[in-house]
Amino acid sequence: MTILLIKIGDTMDTKHLIASEIQKVVPDMEQSTILSLLETPKNSSMGDLAFPAFSLAKTLRKAPQIIASDIAEQIKSDQFEKVEAVGPYVNFFLDKAAISSQVLKQVLSDGSAYATQNIGEGRNVAIDMSSPNIAKPFSIGHLRSTVIGDSLANIFDKIGYHPVKINHLGDWGKQFGMLIVAYKKWGNEEAVRAHPIDELLKLYVRINAEAETDPSVDEEAREWFRKLEANDPEATELWQWFRDESLLEFNRLYDQMNVTFDSYNGEAFYNDKMDEVLELLESKNLLVESKGAQVVNLEKYGIEHPALIKKSDGATLYITRDLAAALYRKRTYDFAKSIYVVGNEQSAHFKQLKAVLKEMDYDWSDDMTHVPFGLVTKGGAKLSTRKGNVILLEPTVAEAINRAASQIEAKNPNLADKDKVAQAVGVGAIKFYDLKTDRTNGYDFDLEAMVSFEGETGPYVQYAHARIQSILRKANFNPSNSDNYSLNDVESWEIIKLIQDFPRIIVRAADNFEPSIIAKFAINLAQCFNKYYAHTRILDEDAEISSRLALCYATATVLKESLRLLGVDAPNEM
């Protein structure tokens, strides 16, 4: 039998091989057309890939089942286990032994670098993510932007880009005038230093309540914000202090979540960069007066509302700041892609932002992508900081770790490093649950479901990885590059096909800015392995034991790497 070479990431993969063999029989059909028609049968007893002959019936003037039978007869079957016609389909059964040998060899030699690709060629990808507001608690609402952005950074890094993670902090605006007034009225330095976010939030809520009945409070806050804009020393000092204290608290949470950033340039950073934007817009004659305000008309882009750049009182707006940020990022990072992981409600804003940059003749605006996401609800209700209906992240993470700890205690009371493992499982559970949800959908926050070891969860995938590590320890298995590992049974074949598909899965996740593609792949691989484990005596001493262990090793490698791309740890014991 001819050894079928299937290089991972190479053009000559199984689909191309089948397409080229079919084309030899049907030369008038384009290979790209054949590729688009190939299907994966629902049941593997019907083959690994199938070609439907319907599309040839018209040109060949034969019934599809006769065409299928003719093609199957003419295909050189030494490339495959078998090729057979079933009704109008040509079913291809791939050479399990040859492909499993090639795939296992590849994973065992590459290790965690398996499926790494160089599509990005080291170019920068700027990712605007997380971006909480200073002096406000970090809630579950900020979680999505943080974990989706972090996972996308890992995915783009895997395919050869250099991610730049930017935390565009909400650290400017009239709310700081409110905070300064509140602090000067009722603030206590020690209390703020001890619990910055809690104290600042209390002050913020109290001053807002007072402003509702006393309009002079609002005016006082505006005055203090004007002072801040004019670099008044007292206002600047207080603002800096609120920012630093908030950031200390945020960073403690980020550390717990194992998320890092390359830049904390928030809204305030662009204060001195907006004049240039206004000058550029003026020089290109793009600003139009509307009711005393300065706007850019965007009707030719199908955008009904003009972009409001400058209010009638001379104040700039979010979009002015975002234009300055986009220019700064292009100049600083020369990005190949600039990604904004920001909620769905900002879609109109980003359409305007891209259109204004396009009007300014910046074609690189085409490389900017808004990556929206759905809302997290609780009991079906929308979360709101102002209304006090909020799930704070810190106590939630602590609770998830506790739940993980009690399950680990019940399953494995003698486990070393119990606390470390509970941390990996609890934090991983929250991240995974968020990331397995299609980004544009929301989900209802359910901690019990998240931390469960059963079902489509992070702990379920982590447990599959830990189970494999236990098998490998028991067998004392160390892979060898000189050994030829090969399997041809049906159960292992399902795992091999998934592992072989991993490079394509990563590219698909990057192309769609969709980490859930990797999360669903990890669930699928864990389920496939657990099925294999239930039906196969892995440690039986026979001729195939080392190949079965090599399969276990390869599966664990890919499971661990899938979890890493999602920002989730994979403990060796649970």
C-alpha positions as CSV (number, residue, x, y, z in Angstrom):
1,M,0.0,0.0,0.0
2,T,1.3,3.5,-0.9
3,I,2.0,5.6,2.2
4,L,-0.3,8.6,2.1
5,L,1.6,11.7,3.0
6,I,-0.6,14.3,4.7
7,K,1.5,17.2,5.8
8,I,-0.2,19.3,8.4
9,G,-0.9,22.7,6.9
10,D,0.3,21.5,3.5
11,T,-1.8,21.9,0.5
12,M,-1.7,18.1,-0.1
13,D,-4.1,17.2,2.6
14,T,-6.7,14.5,2.3
15,K,-9.3,16.8,0.6
16,H,-6.9,17.9,-2.1
17,L,-5.7,14.4,-2.6
18,I,-9.3,13.2,-3.2
19,A,-10.1,16.2,-5.4
20,S,-7.1,15.5,-7.6
21,E,-8.0,11.8,-8.0
22,I,-11.6,12.7,-8.9
23,Q,-10.3,15.3,-11.4
24,K,-8.3,12.6,-13.2
25,V,-11.6,10.8,-13.9
26,V,-13.7,14.0,-14.5
27,P,-11.1,16.4,-16.2
28,D,-13.7,19.0,-17.1
29,M,-14.5,19.7,-13.5
30,E,-12.4,22.4,-11.6
31,Q,-10.5,21.1,-8.6
32,S,-11.9,24.1,-6.5
33,T,-15.5,23.0,-7.5
34,I,-14.8,19.4,-6.4
35,L,-13.3,20.6,-3.1
36,S,-16.4,22.7,-2.4
37,L,-18.7,19.6,-3.1
38,L,-16.9,17.2,-0.8
39,E,-18.9,16.3,2.3
40,T,-18.1,14.6,5.6
41,P,-20.7,11.8,6.1
42,K,-22.6,12.0,9.4
43,N,-21.7,8.4,10.1
44,S,-18.1,7.2,9.6
45,S,-19.3,3.8,8.4
46,M,-20.2,5.7,5.2
47,G,-16.6,6.8,4.8
48,D,-14.4,9.7,5.8
49,L,-15.3,12.0,2.9
50,A,-18.0,11.6,0.2
51,F,-18.4,13.1,-3.3
52,P,-22.0,13.7,-4.5
53,A,-22.4,13.0,-8.2
54,F,-25.6,15.0,-8.8
55,S,-23.8,18.0,-10.3
56,L,-22.4,15.9,-13.1
57,A,-25.8,14.4,-14.2
58,K,-26.6,17.2,-16.6
59,T,-23.2,17.4,-18.4
60,L,-22.6,13.6,-18.5
61,R,-26.3,12.8,-19.2
62,K,-26.3,9.9,-16.9
63,A,-28.1,9.1,-13.6
64,P,-26.0,10.2,-10.5
65,Q,-25.7,6.6,-9.2
66,I,-24.2,5.4,-12.5
67,I,-21.7,8.3,-12.5
68,A,-20.8,7.5,-8.9
69,S,-20.2,3.9,-9.7
70,D,-18.0,4.8,-12.8
71,I,-15.9,7.2,-10.7
72,A,-15.4,4.7,-7.9
73,E,-14.2,2.0,-10.4
74,Q,-11.7,4.3,-12.0
75,I,-10.1,5.7,-8.8
76,K,-6.7,4.3,-7.9
77,S,-7.7,2.7,-4.6
78,D,-4.2,2.0,-3.4
79,Q,-4.2,5.5,-2.0
80,F,-7.2,4.6,0.2
81,E,-8.4,1.8,2.4
82,K,-11.4,1.5,-0.1
83,V,-13.5,3.6,-2.4
84,E,-17.1,2.6,-3.0
85,A,-20.2,4.0,-4.6
86,V,-23.3,4.0,-2.5
87,G,-26.3,5.4,-4.5
88,P,-25.3,8.8,-6.0
89,Y,-22.2,9.2,-3.6
90,V,-18.6,8.1,-4.0
91,N,-17.4,7.3,-0.4
92,F,-13.7,7.5,0.4
93,F,-12.3,5.5,3.3
94,L,-8.8,6.9,4.1
95,D,-5.8,4.8,5.0
96,K,-6.1,4.9,8.8
97,A,-2.7,3.3,9.5
98,A,-0.7,5.6,7.2
99,I,-2.5,8.8,8.3
100,S,-2.4,8.0,12.0
101,S,1.3,7.3,11.7
102,Q,1.9,10.6,10.1
103,V,-0.3,12.7,12.4
104,L,1.1,11.0,15.6
105,K,4.7,11.6,14.4
106,Q,4.0,15.2,13.7
107,V,2.4,15.9,17.1
108,L,5.0,14.0,19.1
109,S,7.9,15.8,17.4
110,D,6.3,19.3,17.5
111,G,4.8,19.0,21.0
112,S,2.9,22.2,22.0
113,A,4.2,23.9,18.8
114,Y,2.0,21.6,16.8
115,A,-0.4,23.6,14.5
116,T,1.7,26.7,14.8
117,Q,1.6,28.6,11.5
118,N,3.3,31.7,10.0
119,I,0.4,33.4,8.3
120,G,1.0,36.7,10.2
121,E,4.7,36.9,9.4
122,G,5.3,38.7,12.7
123,R,3.1,41.7,11.9
124,N,1.3,43.4,14.8
125,V,-2.3,43.0,15.7
126,A,-3.6,45.7,18.1
127,I,-6.4,44.4,20.4
128,D,-8.5,46.9,22.3
129,M,-10.0,44.9,25.2
130,S,-11.3,44.9,28.8
131,S,-11.2,48.7,29.2
132,P,-13.1,49.1,32.6
133,N,-14.0,52.5,34.0
134,I,-11.8,53.9,36.8
135,A,-13.4,53.9,40.3
136,K,-16.1,51.4,39.2
137,P,-16.2,47.8,40.3
138,F,-15.0,45.2,37.8
139,S,-18.1,43.2,37.0
140,I,-19.0,40.1,35.0
141,G,-20.0,42.6,32.2
142,H,-16.3,43.4,31.7
143,L,-15.4,39.7,31.6
144,R,-16.4,39.0,28.0
145,S,-14.2,41.7,26.5
146,T,-11.3,40.6,28.7
147,V,-11.4,36.9,28.0
148,I,-12.4,37.1,24.3
149,G,-9.6,39.7,23.7
150,D,-7.0,37.6,25.6
151,S,-8.0,34.4,23.7
152,L,-7.8,36.2,20.3
153,A,-4.3,37.4,21.3
154,N,-3.3,33.8,21.8
155,I,-4.9,32.6,18.6
156,F,-3.3,35.3,16.5
157,D,0.1,34.7,18.1
158,K,-0.3,31.0,17.2
159,I,-0.7,31.8,13.5
160,G,2.4,34.1,13.4
161,Y,1.1,37.6,14.3
162,H,2.4,39.7,17.2
163,P,-0.5,40.7,19.4
164,V,-0.5,44.0,21.3
165,K,-3.1,44.0,24.1
166,I,-4.4,47.5,24.9
167,N,-6.5,48.2,28.0
168,H,-8.2,51.5,26.9
169,L,-9.2,52.5,30.4
170,G,-12.2,54.7,31.0
171,D,-10.1,57.3,32.9
172,W,-11.6,60.6,31.8
173,G,-14.9,62.5,31.8
174,K,-17.3,64.5,34.0
175,Q,-17.6,61.6,36.5
176,F,-14.1,62.6,37.8
177,G,-15.5,66.0,38.6
178,M,-18.3,64.2,40.6
179,L,-15.7,62.0,42.4
180,I,-13.5,65.0,43.3
181,V,-16.5,66.9,44.8
182,A,-17.6,63.8,46.7
183,Y,-14.1,63.0,48.0
184,K,-13.6,66.6,49.2
185,K,-17.0,66.5,51.0
186,W,-17.0,63.1,52.6
187,G,-13.8,61.2,51.6
188,N,-11.4,59.4,53.9
189,E,-7.9,58.8,52.6
190,E,-7.3,55.6,54.7
191,A,-10.6,54.1,53.7
192,V,-9.9,54.7,50.0
193,R,-6.4,53.2,50.2
194,A,-7.8,50.1,52.0
195,H,-10.7,49.5,49.6
196,P,-10.3,51.8,46.6
197,I,-13.1,50.7,44.3
198,D,-15.7,50.1,47.1
199,E,-15.0,53.5,48.7
200,L,-14.9,55.4,45.4
201,L,-18.1,53.7,44.3
202,K,-19.9,54.7,47.5
203,L,-18.8,58.3,47.1
204,Y,-19.9,58.3,43.4
205,V,-23.4,56.8,44.2
206,R,-23.8,59.3,47.1
207,I,-22.9,62.4,45.0
208,N,-25.1,61.3,42.1
209,A,-28.1,60.9,44.5
210,E,-27.3,64.4,45.9
211,A,-27.0,65.9,42.4
212,E,-30.5,64.7,41.5
213,T,-32.1,67.1,44.1
214,D,-29.4,69.8,44.1
215,P,-28.4,71.2,40.7
216,S,-25.4,73.2,42.2
217,V,-23.6,69.9,42.9
218,D,-23.7,69.1,39.1
219,E,-22.3,72.6,38.4
220,E,-19.5,72.1,41.0
221,A,-18.6,68.8,39.4
222,R,-18.4,70.5,36.0
223,E,-16.2,73.1,37.4
224,W,-13.8,70.6,38.9
225,F,-13.7,68.7,35.6
226,R,-12.9,72.0,33.8
227,K,-10.0,72.4,36.4
228,L,-8.8,68.9,35.6
229,E,-8.9,69.7,31.9
230,A,-6.8,72.8,32.6
231,N,-4.2,70.7,34.5
232,D,-5.1,72.2,37.9
233,P,-2.5,70.7,40.4
234,E,-5.1,69.6,43.1
235,A,-7.5,68.2,40.5
236,T,-4.7,66.4,38.6
237,E,-3.3,64.9,41.8
238,L,-6.7,63.5,43.0
239,W,-7.4,62.1,39.5
240,Q,-4.0,60.4,39.3
241,W,-4.5,58.9,42.8
242,F,-8.0,57.6,42.0
243,R,-6.6,56.1,38.7
244,D,-3.5,54.5,40.4
245,E,-5.6,53.0,43.3
246,S,-8.2,51.6,40.9
247,L,-5.5,50.1,38.7
248,L,-3.9,48.3,41.6
249,E,-7.2,46.6,42.3
250,F,-7.9,45.8,38.7
251,N,-4.4,44.3,38.3
252,R,-4.9,42.1,41.3
253,L,-8.0,40.7,39.4
254,Y,-6.1,40.5,36.1
255,D,-3.3,38.5,37.9
256,Q,-5.9,36.1,39.2
257,M,-7.4,35.7,35.7
258,N,-3.9,35.3,34.3
259,V,-4.4,38.2,31.8
260,T,-1.7,40.7,31.0
261,F,-1.6,43.9,28.9
262,D,1.0,45.7,26.7
263,S,-0.6,49.1,27.2
264,Y,-2.8,50.9,29.7
265,N,-3.2,54.0,27.5
266,G,-6.8,55.0,28.4
267,E,-9.0,57.9,27.3
268,A,-6.9,60.5,29.1
269,F,-3.8,59.6,27.1
270,Y,-5.4,61.1,24.0
271,N,-6.2,64.5,25.5
272,D,-3.3,66.2,23.8
273,K,-3.8,64.3,20.5
274,M,-7.3,65.5,19.5
275,D,-6.3,68.9,18.2
276,E,-4.4,67.2,15.4
277,V,-7.5,65.2,14.4
278,L,-9.6,68.4,14.2
279,E,-6.8,70.1,12.1
280,L,-6.6,67.1,9.8
281,L,-10.4,67.1,9.3
282,E,-10.4,70.8,8.6
283,S,-7.5,70.6,6.2
284,K,-9.5,67.9,4.2
285,N,-12.6,70.1,4.3
286,L,-14.6,67.3,6.0
287,L,-16.1,69.3,8.9
288,V,-19.6,70.7,8.3
289,E,-21.5,73.0,10.7
290,S,-24.8,71.6,12.0
291,K,-26.7,73.5,14.7
292,G,-23.5,75.1,15.9
293,A,-21.7,71.7,16.2
294,Q,-19.0,70.3,13.8
295,V,-19.9,67.0,12.0
296,V,-18.7,64.8,9.2
297,N,-21.5,63.6,6.8
298,L,-21.3,59.9,6.1
299,E,-24.4,59.4,3.9
300,K,-22.3,57.9,1.0
301,Y,-21.4,55.0,3.3
302,G,-25.1,54.4,4.0
303,I,-24.8,55.9,7.5
304,E,-27.8,58.1,8.2
305,H,-26.4,60.0,11.2
306,P,-23.4,62.3,10.7
307,A,-20.4,61.8,13.0
308,L,-20.5,64.5,15.7
309,I,-16.9,65.6,16.2
310,K,-17.2,68.7,18.2
311,K,-20.2,70.0,20.2
312,S,-21.4,73.6,20.0
313,D,-19.7,74.4,23.3
314,G,-16.3,73.3,21.8
315,A,-16.2,69.9,23.7
316,T,-14.9,67.0,21.8
317,L,-16.6,63.6,21.8
318,Y,-15.8,59.9,22.0
319,I,-15.3,59.6,18.3
320,T,-12.7,62.4,18.3
321,R,-10.8,60.5,20.9
322,D,-11.2,57.2,19.1
323,L,-9.9,58.8,15.9
324,A,-6.8,60.1,17.8
325,A,-6.4,56.6,19.2
326,A,-6.7,54.9,15.8
327,L,-4.0,57.3,14.3
328,Y,-1.7,56.8,17.3
329,R,-2.0,53.0,17.1
330,K,-1.3,52.9,13.4
331,R,1.8,55.1,13.8
332,T,3.0,53.3,16.9
333,Y,2.3,49.6,15.9
334,D,1.8,49.8,12.1
335,F,-0.8,47.1,12.7
336,A,-1.9,44.5,10.1
337,K,-5.2,44.3,12.0
338,S,-6.7,46.5,14.7
339,I,-9.4,44.7,16.7
340,Y,-11.9,46.3,19.1
341,V,-13.5,43.8,21.4
342,V,-16.4,46.0,22.5
343,G,-20.1,45.2,23.2
344,N,-22.7,45.0,20.4
345,E,-24.3,48.3,21.5
346,Q,-21.2,50.2,20.0
347,S,-21.7,48.8,16.5
348,A,-23.0,52.2,15.1
349,H,-20.1,54.0,16.7
350,F,-17.5,51.8,15.0
351,K,-19.2,52.0,11.6
352,Q,-18.9,55.8,11.9
353,L,-15.3,55.6,13.1
354,K,-14.2,53.5,10.1
355,A,-16.1,55.7,7.7
356,V,-14.6,59.0,9.0
357,L,-11.0,57.5,8.7
358,K,-11.9,56.3,5.2
359,E,-13.0,59.9,4.3
360,M,-9.6,61.1,5.6
361,D,-8.1,58.8,3.0
362,Y,-6.7,56.3,5.5
363,D,-7.2,53.0,3.6
364,W,-5.8,51.1,6.6
365,S,-9.2,51.7,8.2
366,D,-10.2,48.5,6.2
367,D,-7.9,46.6,8.6
368,M,-10.0,47.7,11.6
369,T,-12.6,45.3,12.9
370,H,-15.2,45.7,15.6
371,V,-15.6,42.3,17.4
372,P,-18.9,42.6,19.2
373,F,-20.4,40.3,21.7
374,G,-23.7,39.5,23.4
375,L,-24.7,40.4,27.0
376,V,-24.3,38.4,30.1
377,T,-27.6,38.2,32.0
378,K,-28.5,36.9,35.5
379,G,-31.8,35.0,35.8
380,G,-32.6,36.5,32.3
381,A,-32.3,40.1,33.6
382,K,-29.8,42.6,32.2
383,L,-27.0,43.7,34.6
384,S,-26.6,47.4,35.5
385,T,-24.0,49.0,37.8
386,R,-26.2,52.1,38.3
387,K,-29.2,50.0,39.4
388,G,-27.1,47.9,41.7
389,N,-27.9,44.8,39.6
390,V,-24.3,43.7,39.1
391,I,-22.3,40.5,39.6
392,L,-18.9,41.5,40.9
393,L,-16.0,39.5,39.4
394,E,-13.8,39.2,42.5
395,P,-16.3,37.4,44.8
396,T,-17.5,35.3,41.8
397,V,-14.0,34.0,41.1
398,A,-13.5,33.2,44.8
399,E,-16.8,31.3,44.8
400,A,-15.8,29.4,41.6
401,I,-12.5,28.4,43.2
402,N,-14.3,27.2,46.4
403,R,-16.7,25.1,44.3
404,A,-13.8,23.6,42.4
405,A,-11.9,22.9,45.6
406,S,-14.8,20.9,47.1
407,Q,-15.3,18.8,44.0
408,I,-11.5,18.0,43.9
409,E,-11.6,17.1,47.6
410,A,-14.4,14.6,46.9
411,K,-12.7,13.1,43.8
412,N,-9.1,13.2,44.9
413,P,-8.5,14.0,48.6
414,N,-4.8,13.1,48.5
415,L,-4.0,15.5,45.6
416,A,-0.8,17.6,46.1
417,D,-1.2,21.3,45.3
418,K,-4.9,21.3,45.8
419,D,-5.2,25.1,46.1
420,K,-3.3,25.6,42.8
421,V,-5.4,23.1,41.0
422,A,-8.7,24.6,42.4
423,Q,-7.5,28.0,41.2
424,A,-6.8,26.6,37.7
425,V,-10.2,24.8,37.6
426,G,-12.3,27.7,39.1
427,V,-10.9,30.5,37.0
428,G,-10.7,28.2,33.9
429,A,-14.4,27.3,34.4
430,I,-15.6,30.9,34.2
431,K,-13.4,31.7,31.2
432,F,-14.3,28.5,29.3
433,Y,-18.0,29.0,29.8
434,D,-17.8,32.5,28.4
435,L,-15.7,31.5,25.5
436,K,-17.6,28.4,24.4
437,T,-20.7,30.7,23.8
438,D,-20.8,32.0,20.2
439,R,-19.5,35.5,20.7
440,T,-22.5,37.3,19.3
441,N,-24.9,35.4,21.6
442,G,-25.2,36.3,25.2
443,Y,-25.5,33.8,28.1
444,D,-27.1,33.5,31.5
445,F,-24.6,33.5,34.3
446,D,-24.8,30.2,36.2
447,L,-21.8,29.4,38.4
448,E,-23.0,25.9,39.2
449,A,-23.2,24.9,35.5
450,M,-19.8,26.5,34.9
451,V,-17.9,24.6,37.5
452,S,-19.5,21.3,36.8
453,F,-17.2,18.4,35.9
454,E,-20.0,17.0,33.7
455,G,-21.3,18.5,30.5
456,E,-19.7,20.8,28.0
457,T,-17.6,22.7,30.5
458,G,-14.0,23.7,31.2
459,P,-13.5,21.3,34.1
460,Y,-14.8,18.4,31.8
461,V,-12.0,19.2,29.3
462,Q,-9.4,19.7,32.0
463,Y,-10.4,16.3,33.6
464,A,-10.0,14.5,30.3
465,H,-6.5,15.9,30.0
466,A,-5.7,14.9,33.7
467,R,-7.1,11.4,33.1
468,I,-4.7,11.0,30.1
469,Q,-1.7,12.2,32.2
470,S,-2.6,9.5,34.8
471,I,-2.6,6.8,32.1
472,L,0.8,8.0,30.8
473,R,2.3,8.0,34.3
474,K,0.9,4.5,35.0
475,A,2.5,3.2,31.7
476,N,5.7,5.3,32.3
477,F,5.4,6.3,28.6
478,N,8.0,8.5,26.9
479,P,7.5,9.1,23.2
480,S,10.3,8.2,20.8
481,N,10.9,9.9,17.4
482,S,12.4,6.7,16.0
483,D,9.3,4.5,16.7
484,N,6.6,4.1,14.1
485,Y,3.3,4.6,15.9
486,S,0.2,3.5,13.9
487,L,-3.4,2.6,14.5
488,N,-6.3,1.5,12.2
489,D,-9.3,1.0,14.6
490,V,-12.5,3.0,14.2
491,E,-12.4,4.6,17.7
492,S,-8.8,5.9,17.5
493,W,-9.5,7.1,13.9
494,E,-12.1,9.6,15.2
495,I,-9.5,11.2,17.5
496,I,-6.8,11.2,14.7
497,K,-9.2,13.1,12.3
498,L,-9.8,15.7,15.0
499,I,-6.1,16.2,15.8
500,Q,-5.3,16.4,12.1
501,D,-7.9,19.2,11.8
502,F,-6.5,21.3,14.6
503,P,-4.4,23.7,12.4
504,R,-7.5,24.4,10.2
505,I,-9.6,25.0,13.3
506,I,-7.2,27.6,14.6
507,V,-7.2,29.5,11.3
508,R,-11.0,29.4,11.3
509,A,-11.2,30.8,14.8
510,A,-8.8,33.7,13.8
511,D,-10.7,34.4,10.5
512,N,-14.0,34.7,12.4
513,F,-12.6,36.3,15.6
514,E,-14.4,33.5,17.3
515,P,-12.7,31.6,20.2
516,S,-15.8,29.4,20.6
517,I,-14.6,27.4,17.6
518,I,-11.6,26.3,19.6
519,A,-13.7,25.7,22.8
520,K,-16.2,23.5,20.9
521,F,-13.2,21.6,19.3
522,A,-11.7,21.0,22.8
523,I,-15.1,19.6,24.0
524,N,-15.4,17.4,21.0
525,L,-11.9,16.0,21.4
526,A,-12.4,15.4,25.1
527,Q,-15.7,13.5,24.4
528,C,-14.0,11.5,21.6
529,F,-11.2,10.5,23.9
530,N,-13.6,9.6,26.8
531,K,-15.5,7.3,24.4
532,Y,-12.2,5.7,23.3
533,Y,-11.2,5.2,26.9
534,A,-14.5,3.5,27.7
535,H,-14.2,1.1,24.8
536,T,-10.5,0.4,24.6
537,R,-8.1,-1.4,27.0
538,I,-5.3,1.1,26.5
539,L,-2.8,-0.6,28.9
540,D,-3.2,-4.1,27.5
541,E,0.3,-5.5,26.7
542,D,0.1,-6.2,23.0
543,A,1.7,-5.1,19.8
544,E,-0.2,-1.8,19.7
545,I,0.2,-0.6,23.3
546,S,2.9,2.0,22.4
547,S,0.7,3.3,19.5
548,R,-2.3,3.7,21.8
549,L,-0.1,5.5,24.4
550,A,1.3,7.7,21.6
551,L,-2.4,8.6,20.7
552,C,-3.0,9.4,24.4
553,Y,0.1,11.6,24.5
554,A,-0.9,13.4,21.2
555,T,-4.5,14.0,22.5
556,A,-3.3,15.5,25.8
557,T,-0.9,17.7,23.9
558,V,-3.7,19.1,21.7
559,L,-6.2,19.4,24.5
560,K,-3.6,21.4,26.6
561,E,-2.8,23.6,23.6
562,S,-6.6,24.2,22.9
563,L,-7.1,25.2,26.5
564,R,-4.0,27.5,26.5
565,L,-5.4,29.3,23.4
566,L,-8.5,30.0,25.5
567,G,-6.3,31.3,28.4
568,V,-7.2,28.2,30.5
569,D,-4.6,26.0,32.4
570,A,-4.6,22.2,32.1
571,P,-3.5,20.6,35.4
572,N,-1.8,17.2,35.2
573,E,-3.8,15.9,38.1
574,M,-7.3,16.7,39.4
